[in-house]
Amino acid sequence: MKLDDGGLLEGVIDLAFVEDGAWIIVDFKTDAGSPGRREQYERQLQWYGYALAKLTGMPARAWLLGV
């Protein structure tokens, strides 16, 4: 997705589906409990939600699932 500042947002969403009129995004991580990683992954999920909402016009909620 092209950002307003000309940058490009690129990523691969592990799982996304529509439920009750909103996108549900799930990202699976094996090291989500590692120091500093959770914050990084939460930011990544925020971007995923932003992108799907902007591209589709539907709200989005994102969840991090440590496996």
PDB file of N, CA, C, O and CB in Angstrom:
ATOM      1  N   MET A   1       0.838  -1.161   0.000  1.00  0.00           N
ATOM      2  CA  MET A   1       0.000   0.000   0.000  1.00  0.00           C
ATOM      3  C   MET A   1       0.890   1.232   0.000  1.00  0.00           C
ATOM      4  O   MET A   1       1.851   1.312   0.765  1.00  0.00           O
ATOM      5  CB  MET A   1      -0.957  -0.007   1.203  1.00  0.00           C
ATOM      6  N   LYS A   2       0.574   2.175  -0.844  1.00  0.00           N
ATOM      7  CA  LYS A   2       1.330   3.419  -0.889  1.00  0.00           C
ATOM      8  C   LYS A   2       0.828   4.357   0.201  1.00  0.00           C
ATOM      9  O   LYS A   2      -0.375   4.574   0.340  1.00  0.00           O
ATOM     10  CB  LYS A   2       1.216   4.086  -2.279  1.00  0.00           C
ATOM     11  N   LEU A   3       1.761   4.909   0.971  1.00  0.00           N
ATOM     12  CA  LEU A   3       1.426   5.822   2.055  1.00  0.00           C
ATOM     13  C   LEU A   3       1.349   7.250   1.544  1.00  0.00           C
ATOM     14  O   LEU A   3       1.866   7.564   0.472  1.00  0.00           O
ATOM     15  CB  LEU A   3       2.450   5.715   3.184  1.00  0.00           C
ATOM     16  N   ASP A   4       0.707   8.108   2.312  1.00  0.00           N
ATOM     17  CA  ASP A   4       0.544   9.501   1.916  1.00  0.00           C
ATOM     18  C   ASP A   4       1.880  10.210   1.702  1.00  0.00           C
ATOM     19  O   ASP A   4       1.966  11.130   0.889  1.00  0.00           O
ATOM     20  CB  ASP A   4      -0.259  10.237   2.959  1.00  0.00           C
ATOM     21  N   ASP A   5       2.923   9.792   2.422  1.00  0.00           N
ATOM     22  CA  ASP A   5       4.226  10.437   2.285  1.00  0.00           C
ATOM     23  C   ASP A   5       5.052   9.849   1.142  1.00  0.00           C
ATOM     24  O   ASP A   5       6.216  10.209   0.965  1.00  0.00           O
ATOM     25  CB  ASP A   5       4.997  10.321   3.582  1.00  0.00           C
ATOM     26  N   GLY A   6       4.442   8.935   0.359  1.00  0.00           N
ATOM     27  CA  GLY A   6       5.134   8.327  -0.768  1.00  0.00           C
ATOM     28  C   GLY A   6       5.802   7.014  -0.438  1.00  0.00           C
ATOM     29  O   GLY A   6       6.258   6.308  -1.337  1.00  0.00           O
ATOM     30  N   GLY A   7       5.869   6.670   0.855  1.00  0.00           N
ATOM     31  CA  GLY A   7       6.466   5.400   1.257  1.00  0.00           C
ATOM     32  C   GLY A   7       5.571   4.227   0.869  1.00  0.00           C
ATOM     33  O   GLY A   7       4.416   4.407   0.483  1.00  0.00           O
ATOM     34  N   LEU A   8       6.114   3.056   0.976  1.00  0.00           N
ATOM     35  CA  LEU A   8       5.391   1.844   0.615  1.00  0.00           C
ATOM     36  C   LEU A   8       5.304   0.935   1.828  1.00  0.00           C
ATOM     37  O   LEU A   8       6.310   0.643   2.475  1.00  0.00           O
ATOM     38  CB  LEU A   8       6.076   1.118  -0.568  1.00  0.00           C
ATOM     39  N   LEU A   9       4.105   0.497   2.126  1.00  0.00           N
ATOM     40  CA  LEU A   9       3.868  -0.439   3.224  1.00  0.00           C
ATOM     41  C   LEU A   9       3.652  -1.811   2.608  1.00  0.00           C
ATOM     42  O   LEU A   9       2.740  -2.017   1.807  1.00  0.00           O
ATOM     43  CB  LEU A   9       2.638  -0.006   4.109  1.00  0.00           C
ATOM     44  N   GLU A  10       4.517  -2.752   3.002  1.00  0.00           N
ATOM     45  CA  GLU A  10       4.434  -4.099   2.455  1.00  0.00           C
ATOM     46  C   GLU A  10       4.541  -5.089   3.607  1.00  0.00           C
ATOM     47  O   GLU A  10       5.368  -4.923   4.504  1.00  0.00           O
ATOM     48  CB  GLU A  10       5.549  -4.350   1.390  1.00  0.00           C
ATOM     49  N   GLY A  11       3.710  -6.110   3.578  1.00  0.00           N
ATOM     50  CA  GLY A  11       3.747  -7.123   4.617  1.00  0.00           C
ATOM     51  C   GLY A  11       2.899  -8.309   4.220  1.00  0.00           C
ATOM     52  O   GLY A  11       2.159  -8.263   3.237  1.00  0.00           O
ATOM     53  N   VAL A  12       3.015  -9.366   4.991  1.00  0.00           N
ATOM     54  CA  VAL A  12       2.235 -10.581   4.752  1.00  0.00           C
ATOM     55  C   VAL A  12       1.447 -10.872   6.023  1.00  0.00           C
ATOM     56  O   VAL A  12       2.021 -11.130   7.081  1.00  0.00           O
ATOM     57  CB  VAL A  12       3.160 -11.802   4.355  1.00  0.00           C
ATOM     58  N   ILE A  13       0.144 -10.828   5.904  1.00  0.00           N
ATOM     59  CA  ILE A  13      -0.740 -11.107   7.035  1.00  0.00           C
ATOM     60  C   ILE A  13      -0.930 -12.615   7.116  1.00  0.00           C
ATOM     61  O   ILE A  13      -1.246 -13.264   6.119  1.00  0.00           O
ATOM     62  CB  ILE A  13      -2.120 -10.366   6.888  1.00  0.00           C
ATOM     63  N   ASP A  14      -0.734 -13.169   8.312  1.00  0.00           N
ATOM     64  CA  ASP A  14      -0.872 -14.610   8.482  1.00  0.00           C
ATOM     65  C   ASP A  14      -2.314 -15.073   8.291  1.00  0.00           C
ATOM     66  O   ASP A  14      -2.561 -16.070   7.612  1.00  0.00           O
ATOM     67  CB  ASP A  14      -0.378 -15.020   9.856  1.00  0.00           C
ATOM     68  N   LEU A  15      -3.266 -14.353   8.886  1.00  0.00           N
ATOM     69  CA  LEU A  15      -4.668 -14.744   8.805  1.00  0.00           C
ATOM     70  C   LEU A  15      -5.527 -13.497   8.904  1.00  0.00           C
ATOM     71  O   LEU A  15      -5.322 -12.666   9.789  1.00  0.00           O
ATOM     72  CB  LEU A  15      -5.037 -15.763   9.921  1.00  0.00           C
ATOM     73  N   ALA A  16      -6.488 -13.362   8.000  1.00  0.00           N
ATOM     74  CA  ALA A  16      -7.442 -12.252   8.053  1.00  0.00           C
ATOM     75  C   ALA A  16      -8.790 -12.761   7.557  1.00  0.00           C
ATOM     76  O   ALA A  16      -8.879 -13.483   6.565  1.00  0.00           O
ATOM     77  CB  ALA A  16      -6.950 -11.029   7.196  1.00  0.00           C
ATOM     78  N   PHE A  17      -9.831 -12.364   8.275  1.00  0.00           N
ATOM     79  CA  PHE A  17     -11.183 -12.745   7.868  1.00  0.00           C
ATOM     80  C   PHE A  17     -12.147 -11.675   8.363  1.00  0.00           C
ATOM     81  O   PHE A  17     -11.814 -10.879   9.241  1.00  0.00           O
ATOM     82  CB  PHE A  17     -11.572 -14.159   8.427  1.00  0.00           C
ATOM     83  N   VAL A  18     -13.341 -11.669   7.790  1.00  0.00           N
ATOM     84  CA  VAL A  18     -14.359 -10.689   8.167  1.00  0.00           C
ATOM     85  C   VAL A  18     -15.351 -11.352   9.114  1.00  0.00           C
ATOM     86  O   VAL A  18     -15.853 -12.446   8.855  1.00  0.00           O
ATOM     87  CB  VAL A  18     -15.087 -10.118   6.910  1.00  0.00           C
ATOM     88  N   GLU A  19     -15.620 -10.654  10.225  1.00  0.00           N
ATOM     89  CA  GLU A  19     -16.595 -11.133  11.200  1.00  0.00           C
ATOM     90  C   GLU A  19     -17.376  -9.920  11.709  1.00  0.00           C
ATOM     91  O   GLU A  19     -16.788  -8.939  12.164  1.00  0.00           O
ATOM     92  CB  GLU A  19     -15.895 -11.906  12.387  1.00  0.00           C
ATOM     93  N   ASP A  20     -18.679  -9.995  11.628  1.00  0.00           N
ATOM     94  CA  ASP A  20     -19.548  -8.904  12.089  1.00  0.00           C
ATOM     95  C   ASP A  20     -19.172  -7.561  11.468  1.00  0.00           C
ATOM     96  O   ASP A  20     -19.185  -6.535  12.147  1.00  0.00           O
ATOM     97  CB  ASP A  20     -19.489  -8.797  13.604  1.00  0.00           C
ATOM     98  N   GLY A  21     -18.840  -7.569  10.187  1.00  0.00           N
ATOM     99  CA  GLY A  21     -18.556  -6.337   9.464  1.00  0.00           C
ATOM    100  C   GLY A  21     -17.197  -5.716   9.704  1.00  0.00           C
ATOM    101  O   GLY A  21     -16.970  -4.566   9.329  1.00  0.00           O
ATOM    102  N   ALA A  22     -16.273  -6.465  10.333  1.00  0.00           N
ATOM    103  CA  ALA A  22     -14.928  -5.938  10.586  1.00  0.00           C
ATOM    104  C   ALA A  22     -13.893  -7.003  10.271  1.00  0.00           C
ATOM    105  O   ALA A  22     -14.144  -8.200  10.411  1.00  0.00           O
ATOM    106  CB  ALA A  22     -14.785  -5.462  12.054  1.00  0.00           C
ATOM    107  N   TRP A  23     -12.735  -6.547   9.847  1.00  0.00           N
ATOM    108  CA  TRP A  23     -11.614  -7.457   9.626  1.00  0.00           C
ATOM    109  C   TRP A  23     -11.057  -7.903  10.970  1.00  0.00           C
ATOM    110  O   TRP A  23     -10.897  -7.097  11.886  1.00  0.00           O
ATOM    111  CB  TRP A  23     -10.508  -6.782   8.771  1.00  0.00           C
ATOM    112  N   ILE A  24     -10.770  -9.169  11.078  1.00  0.00           N
ATOM    113  CA  ILE A  24     -10.040  -9.730  12.216  1.00  0.00           C
ATOM    114  C   ILE A  24      -8.703 -10.197  11.650  1.00  0.00           C
ATOM    115  O   ILE A  24      -8.659 -11.008  10.725  1.00  0.00           O
ATOM    116  CB  ILE A  24     -10.842 -10.923  12.929  1.00  0.00           C
ATOM    117  N   ILE A  25      -7.626  -9.683  12.209  1.00  0.00           N
ATOM    118  CA  ILE A  25      -6.277 -10.016  11.751  1.00  0.00           C
ATOM    119  C   ILE A  25      -5.587 -10.783  12.868  1.00  0.00           C
ATOM    120  O   ILE A  25      -5.598 -10.354  14.022  1.00  0.00           O
ATOM    121  CB  ILE A  25      -5.462  -8.728  11.356  1.00  0.00           C
ATOM    122  N   VAL A  26      -4.989 -11.914  12.526  1.00  0.00           N
ATOM    123  CA  VAL A  26      -4.247 -12.711  13.493  1.00  0.00           C
ATOM    124  C   VAL A  26      -2.839 -12.905  12.955  1.00  0.00           C
ATOM    125  O   VAL A  26      -2.650 -13.330  11.815  1.00  0.00           O
ATOM    126  CB  VAL A  26      -4.947 -14.085  13.764  1.00  0.00           C
ATOM    127  N   ASP A  27      -1.859 -12.590  13.785  1.00  0.00           N
ATOM    128  CA  ASP A  27      -0.463 -12.780  13.418  1.00  0.00           C
ATOM    129  C   ASP A  27       0.154 -13.768  14.399  1.00  0.00           C
ATOM    130  O   ASP A  27       0.094 -13.562  15.611  1.00  0.00           O
ATOM    131  CB  ASP A  27       0.316 -11.423  13.414  1.00  0.00           C
ATOM    132  N   PHE A  28       0.733 -14.818  13.889  1.00  0.00           N
ATOM    133  CA  PHE A  28       1.327 -15.868  14.709  1.00  0.00           C
ATOM    134  C   PHE A  28       2.828 -15.609  14.867  1.00  0.00           C
ATOM    135  O   PHE A  28       3.525 -15.368  13.881  1.00  0.00           O
ATOM    136  CB  PHE A  28       1.074 -17.269  14.081  1.00  0.00           C
ATOM    137  N   LYS A  29       3.322 -15.657  16.106  1.00  0.00           N
ATOM    138  CA  LYS A  29       4.741 -15.448  16.378  1.00  0.00           C
ATOM    139  C   LYS A  29       5.228 -16.486  17.380  1.00  0.00           C
ATOM    140  O   LYS A  29       4.538 -16.791  18.353  1.00  0.00           O
ATOM    141  CB  LYS A  29       4.998 -14.017  16.909  1.00  0.00           C
ATOM    142  N   THR A  30       6.409 -17.022  17.139  1.00  0.00           N
ATOM    143  CA  THR A  30       6.985 -17.989  18.075  1.00  0.00           C
ATOM    144  C   THR A  30       7.818 -17.321  19.160  1.00  0.00           C
ATOM    145  O   THR A  30       8.129 -17.947  20.174  1.00  0.00           O
ATOM    146  CB  THR A  30       7.839 -18.991  17.327  1.00  0.00           C
ATOM    147  N   ASP A  31       8.183 -16.053  18.960  1.00  0.00           N
ATOM    148  CA  ASP A  31       9.026 -15.362  19.941  1.00  0.00           C
ATOM    149  C   ASP A  31       8.366 -14.100  20.485  1.00  0.00           C
ATOM    150  O   ASP A  31       9.053 -13.143  20.844  1.00  0.00           O
ATOM    151  CB  ASP A  31      10.364 -15.008  19.319  1.00  0.00           C
ATOM    152  N   ALA A  32       7.044 -14.095  20.547  1.00  0.00           N
ATOM    153  CA  ALA A  32       6.321 -12.903  21.006  1.00  0.00           C
ATOM    154  C   ALA A  32       6.648 -12.546  22.451  1.00  0.00           C
ATOM    155  O   ALA A  32       6.490 -11.392  22.849  1.00  0.00           O
ATOM    156  CB  ALA A  32       4.827 -13.116  20.864  1.00  0.00           C
ATOM    157  N   GLY A  33       7.102 -13.517  23.243  1.00  0.00           N
ATOM    158  CA  GLY A  33       7.441 -13.255  24.634  1.00  0.00           C
ATOM    159  C   GLY A  33       8.852 -12.751  24.854  1.00  0.00           C
ATOM    160  O   GLY A  33       9.209 -12.407  25.981  1.00  0.00           O
ATOM    161  N   SER A  34       9.659 -12.697  23.815  1.00  0.00           N
ATOM    162  CA  SER A  34      11.045 -12.232  23.941  1.00  0.00           C
ATOM    163  C   SER A  34      11.078 -10.738  24.248  1.00  0.00           C
ATOM    164  O   SER A  34      10.242  -9.986  23.748  1.00  0.00           O
ATOM    165  CB  SER A  34      11.840 -12.529  22.649  1.00  0.00           C
ATOM    166  N   PRO A  35      12.031 -10.305  25.061  1.00  0.00           N
ATOM    167  CA  PRO A  35      12.120  -8.883  25.413  1.00  0.00           C
ATOM    168  C   PRO A  35      12.202  -7.991  24.170  1.00  0.00           C
ATOM    169  O   PRO A  35      13.020  -8.213  23.277  1.00  0.00           O
ATOM    170  CB  PRO A  35      13.339  -8.638  26.307  1.00  0.00           C
ATOM    171  N   GLY A  36      11.341  -6.988  24.140  1.00  0.00           N
ATOM    172  CA  GLY A  36      11.351  -6.025  23.038  1.00  0.00           C
ATOM    173  C   GLY A  36      10.611  -6.462  21.790  1.00  0.00           C
ATOM    174  O   GLY A  36      10.256  -5.617  20.968  1.00  0.00           O
ATOM    175  N   ARG A  37      10.371  -7.720  21.623  1.00  0.00           N
ATOM    176  CA  ARG A  37       9.737  -8.204  20.400  1.00  0.00           C
ATOM    177  C   ARG A  37       8.243  -7.901  20.363  1.00  0.00           C
ATOM    178  O   ARG A  37       7.697  -7.551  19.317  1.00  0.00           O
ATOM    179  CB  ARG A  37       9.959  -9.693  20.258  1.00  0.00           C
ATOM    180  N   ARG A  38       7.585  -8.040  21.522  1.00  0.00           N
ATOM    181  CA  ARG A  38       6.137  -7.840  21.551  1.00  0.00           C
ATOM    182  C   ARG A  38       5.762  -6.441  21.055  1.00  0.00           C
ATOM    183  O   ARG A  38       4.821  -6.284  20.277  1.00  0.00           O
ATOM    184  CB  ARG A  38       5.599  -8.058  22.974  1.00  0.00           C
ATOM    185  N   GLU A  39       6.499  -5.431  21.507  1.00  0.00           N
ATOM    186  CA  GLU A  39       6.214  -4.057  21.080  1.00  0.00           C
ATOM    187  C   GLU A  39       6.370  -3.918  19.565  1.00  0.00           C
ATOM    188  O   GLU A  39       5.558  -3.266  18.909  1.00  0.00           O
ATOM    189  CB  GLU A  39       7.145  -3.060  21.804  1.00  0.00           C
ATOM    190  N   GLN A  40       7.406  -4.528  19.021  1.00  0.00           N
ATOM    191  CA  GLN A  40       7.639  -4.490  17.577  1.00  0.00           C
ATOM    192  C   GLN A  40       6.476  -5.150  16.839  1.00  0.00           C
ATOM    193  O   GLN A  40       5.990  -4.625  15.837  1.00  0.00           O
ATOM    194  CB  GLN A  40       8.971  -5.190  17.221  1.00  0.00           C
ATOM    195  N   TYR A  41       6.042  -6.287  17.334  1.00  0.00           N
ATOM    196  CA  TYR A  41       4.950  -7.012  16.679  1.00  0.00           C
ATOM    197  C   TYR A  41       3.617  -6.280  16.815  1.00  0.00           C
ATOM    198  O   TYR A  41       2.800  -6.302  15.895  1.00  0.00           O
ATOM    199  CB  TYR A  41       4.829  -8.414  17.262  1.00  0.00           C
ATOM    200  N   GLU A  42       3.397  -5.638  17.950  1.00  0.00           N
ATOM    201  CA  GLU A  42       2.168  -4.860  18.127  1.00  0.00           C
ATOM    202  C   GLU A  42       2.114  -3.723  17.115  1.00  0.00           C
ATOM    203  O   GLU A  42       1.057  -3.427  16.558  1.00  0.00           O
ATOM    204  CB  GLU A  42       2.076  -4.304  19.564  1.00  0.00           C
ATOM    205  N   ARG A  43       3.255  -3.091  16.882  1.00  0.00           N
ATOM    206  CA  ARG A  43       3.315  -2.004  15.884  1.00  0.00           C
ATOM    207  C   ARG A  43       3.037  -2.553  14.481  1.00  0.00           C
ATOM    208  O   ARG A  43       2.331  -1.926  13.690  1.00  0.00           O
ATOM    209  CB  ARG A  43       4.709  -1.301  15.918  1.00  0.00           C
ATOM    210  N   GLN A  44       3.592  -3.715  14.185  1.00  0.00           N
ATOM    211  CA  GLN A  44       3.345  -4.369  12.895  1.00  0.00           C
ATOM    212  C   GLN A  44       1.847  -4.623  12.714  1.00  0.00           C
ATOM    213  O   GLN A  44       1.303  -4.387  11.636  1.00  0.00           O
ATOM    214  CB  GLN A  44       4.136  -5.702  12.795  1.00  0.00           C
ATOM    215  N   LEU A  45       1.187  -5.099  13.759  1.00  0.00           N
ATOM    216  CA  LEU A  45      -0.245  -5.363  13.680  1.00  0.00           C
ATOM    217  C   LEU A  45      -1.045  -4.081  13.483  1.00  0.00           C
ATOM    218  O   LEU A  45      -2.052  -4.080  12.776  1.00  0.00           O
ATOM    219  CB  LEU A  45      -0.715  -6.079  14.936  1.00  0.00           C
ATOM    220  N   GLN A  46      -0.605  -2.995  14.101  1.00  0.00           N
ATOM    221  CA  GLN A  46      -1.270  -1.712  13.890  1.00  0.00           C
ATOM    222  C   GLN A  46      -1.221  -1.312  12.417  1.00  0.00           C
ATOM    223  O   GLN A  46      -2.205  -0.819  11.866  1.00  0.00           O
ATOM    224  CB  GLN A  46      -0.622  -0.622  14.758  1.00  0.00           C
ATOM    225  N   TRP A  47      -0.071  -1.528  11.791  1.00  0.00           N
ATOM    226  CA  TRP A  47       0.059  -1.215  10.371  1.00  0.00           C
ATOM    227  C   TRP A  47      -0.838  -2.112   9.519  1.00  0.00           C
ATOM    228  O   TRP A  47      -1.473  -1.643   8.574  1.00  0.00           O
ATOM    229  CB  TRP A  47       1.516  -1.358   9.929  1.00  0.00           C
ATOM    230  N   TYR A  48      -0.886  -3.393   9.854  1.00  0.00           N
ATOM    231  CA  TYR A  48      -1.770  -4.307   9.118  1.00  0.00           C
ATOM    232  C   TYR A  48      -3.220  -3.846   9.212  1.00  0.00           C
ATOM    233  O   TYR A  48      -3.933  -3.806   8.210  1.00  0.00           O
ATOM    234  CB  TYR A  48      -1.636  -5.746   9.658  1.00  0.00           C
ATOM    235  N   GLY A  49      -3.645  -3.502  10.409  1.00  0.00           N
ATOM    236  CA  GLY A  49      -5.011  -3.030  10.593  1.00  0.00           C
ATOM    237  C   GLY A  49      -5.283  -1.745   9.830  1.00  0.00           C
ATOM    238  O   GLY A  49      -6.330  -1.595   9.201  1.00  0.00           O
ATOM    239  N   TYR A  50      -4.343  -0.829   9.889  1.00  0.00           N
ATOM    240  CA  TYR A  50      -4.474   0.432   9.158  1.00  0.00           C
ATOM    241  C   TYR A  50      -4.624   0.174   7.659  1.00  0.00           C
ATOM    242  O   TYR A  50      -5.496   0.747   7.006  1.00  0.00           O
ATOM    243  CB  TYR A  50      -3.257   1.337   9.423  1.00  0.00           C
ATOM    244  N   ALA A  51      -3.772  -0.686   7.128  1.00  0.00           N
ATOM    245  CA  ALA A  51      -3.783  -0.955   5.694  1.00  0.00           C
ATOM    246  C   ALA A  51      -5.096  -1.602   5.255  1.00  0.00           C
ATOM    247  O   ALA A  51      -5.702  -1.168   4.276  1.00  0.00           O
ATOM    248  CB  ALA A  51      -2.606  -1.852   5.318  1.00  0.00           C
ATOM    249  N   LEU A  52      -5.536  -2.632   5.969  1.00  0.00           N
ATOM    250  CA  LEU A  52      -6.783  -3.299   5.570  1.00  0.00           C
ATOM    251  C   LEU A  52      -7.975  -2.357   5.680  1.00  0.00           C
ATOM    252  O   LEU A  52      -8.846  -2.359   4.810  1.00  0.00           O
ATOM    253  CB  LEU A  52      -7.023  -4.543   6.432  1.00  0.00           C
ATOM    254  N   ALA A  53      -8.023  -1.558   6.735  1.00  0.00           N
ATOM    255  CA  ALA A  53      -9.127  -0.616   6.899  1.00  0.00           C
ATOM    256  C   ALA A  53      -9.129   0.419   5.780  1.00  0.00           C
ATOM    257  O   ALA A  53     -10.180   0.742   5.227  1.00  0.00           O
ATOM    258  CB  ALA A  53      -9.039   0.080   8.262  1.00  0.00           C
ATOM    259  N   LYS A  54      -7.972   0.925   5.455  1.00  0.00           N
ATOM    260  CA  LYS A  54      -7.887   1.953   4.408  1.00  0.00           C
ATOM    261  C   LYS A  54      -8.218   1.370   3.032  1.00  0.00           C
ATOM    262  O   LYS A  54      -8.910   2.006   2.238  1.00  0.00           O
ATOM    263  CB  LYS A  54      -6.479   2.581   4.387  1.00  0.00           C
ATOM    264  N   LEU A  55      -7.728   0.176   2.756  1.00  0.00           N
ATOM    265  CA  LEU A  55      -7.949  -0.431   1.445  1.00  0.00           C
ATOM    266  C   LEU A  55      -9.378  -0.912   1.241  1.00  0.00           C
ATOM    267  O   LEU A  55      -9.874  -0.914   0.114  1.00  0.00           O
ATOM    268  CB  LEU A  55      -7.007  -1.581   1.254  1.00  0.00           C
ATOM    269  N   THR A  56     -10.042  -1.318   2.310  1.00  0.00           N
ATOM    270  CA  THR A  56     -11.380  -1.908   2.165  1.00  0.00           C
ATOM    271  C   THR A  56     -12.509  -1.032   2.684  1.00  0.00           C
ATOM    272  O   THR A  56     -13.673  -1.279   2.367  1.00  0.00           O
ATOM    273  CB  THR A  56     -11.426  -3.216   2.873  1.00  0.00           C
ATOM    274  N   GLY A  57     -12.185  -0.006   3.482  1.00  0.00           N
ATOM    275  CA  GLY A  57     -13.222   0.836   4.062  1.00  0.00           C
ATOM    276  C   GLY A  57     -13.951   0.186   5.234  1.00  0.00           C
ATOM    277  O   GLY A  57     -14.976   0.694   5.687  1.00  0.00           O
ATOM    278  N   MET A  58     -13.432  -0.925   5.720  1.00  0.00           N
ATOM    279  CA  MET A  58     -14.036  -1.634   6.856  1.00  0.00           C
ATOM    280  C   MET A  58     -13.111  -1.532   8.064  1.00  0.00           C
ATOM    281  O   MET A  58     -11.891  -1.487   7.905  1.00  0.00           O
ATOM    282  CB  MET A  58     -14.311  -3.129   6.502  1.00  0.00           C
ATOM    283  N   PRO A  59     -13.679  -1.494   9.274  1.00  0.00           N
ATOM    284  CA  PRO A  59     -12.815  -1.464  10.464  1.00  0.00           C
ATOM    285  C   PRO A  59     -12.016  -2.759  10.579  1.00  0.00           C
ATOM    286  O   PRO A  59     -12.377  -3.786  10.004  1.00  0.00           O
ATOM    287  CB  PRO A  59     -13.657  -1.243  11.743  1.00  0.00           C
ATOM    288  N   ALA A  60     -10.919  -2.686  11.337  1.00  0.00           N
ATOM    289  CA  ALA A  60     -10.052  -3.849  11.511  1.00  0.00           C
ATOM    290  C   ALA A  60      -9.584  -3.947  12.958  1.00  0.00           C
ATOM    291  O   ALA A  60      -9.290  -2.938  13.599  1.00  0.00           O
ATOM    292  CB  ALA A  60      -8.840  -3.772  10.560  1.00  0.00           C
ATOM    293  N   ARG A  61      -9.522  -5.162  13.455  1.00  0.00           N
ATOM    294  CA  ARG A  61      -8.966  -5.454  14.779  1.00  0.00           C
ATOM    295  C   ARG A  61      -7.882  -6.503  14.592  1.00  0.00           C
ATOM    296  O   ARG A  61      -8.032  -7.420  13.785  1.00  0.00           O
ATOM    297  CB  ARG A  61     -10.076  -5.950  15.786  1.00  0.00           C
ATOM    298  N   ALA A  62      -6.807  -6.371  15.325  1.00  0.00           N
ATOM    299  CA  ALA A  62      -5.671  -7.282  15.143  1.00  0.00           C
ATOM    300  C   ALA A  62      -5.288  -7.933  16.461  1.00  0.00           C
ATOM    301  O   ALA A  62      -5.373  -7.319  17.525  1.00  0.00           O
ATOM    302  CB  ALA A  62      -4.464  -6.535  14.555  1.00  0.00           C
ATOM    303  N   TRP A  63      -4.866  -9.186  16.372  1.00  0.00           N
ATOM    304  CA  TRP A  63      -4.487  -9.982  17.536  1.00  0.00           C
ATOM    305  C   TRP A  63      -3.152 -10.656  17.290  1.00  0.00           C
ATOM    306  O   TRP A  63      -2.895 -11.184  16.209  1.00  0.00           O
ATOM    307  CB  TRP A  63      -5.565 -11.031  17.860  1.00  0.00           C
ATOM    308  N   LEU A  64      -2.315 -10.629  18.298  1.00  0.00           N
ATOM    309  CA  LEU A  64      -1.029 -11.316  18.267  1.00  0.00           C
ATOM    310  C   LEU A  64      -1.176 -12.637  19.011  1.00  0.00           C
ATOM    311  O   LEU A  64      -1.619 -12.660  20.159  1.00  0.00           O
ATOM    312  CB  LEU A  64       0.103 -10.436  18.896  1.00  0.00           C
ATOM    313  N   LEU A  65      -0.810 -13.719  18.371  1.00  0.00           N
ATOM    314  CA  LEU A  65      -0.943 -15.047  18.975  1.00  0.00           C
ATOM    315  C   LEU A  65       0.439 -15.676  19.072  1.00  0.00           C
ATOM    316  O   LEU A  65       1.043 -16.021  18.056  1.00  0.00           O
ATOM    317  CB  LEU A  65      -1.913 -15.956  18.147  1.00  0.00           C
ATOM    318  N   GLY A  66       0.937 -15.824  20.290  1.00  0.00           N
ATOM    319  CA  GLY A  66       2.212 -16.490  20.505  1.00  0.00           C
ATOM    320  C   GLY A  66       2.021 -17.989  20.448  1.00  0.00           C
ATOM    321  O   GLY A  66       1.152 -18.542  21.122  1.00  0.00           O
ATOM    322  N   VAL A  67       2.833 -18.640  19.647  1.00  0.00           N
ATOM    323  CA  VAL A  67       2.742 -20.102  19.516  1.00  0.00           C
ATOM    324  C   VAL A  67       4.057 -20.743  19.889  1.00  0.00           C
ATOM    325  O   VAL A  67       4.183 -21.967  19.844  1.00  0.00           O
ATOM    326  CB  VAL A  67       2.347 -20.505  18.086  1.00  0.00           C
TER     327      VAL A  67
END
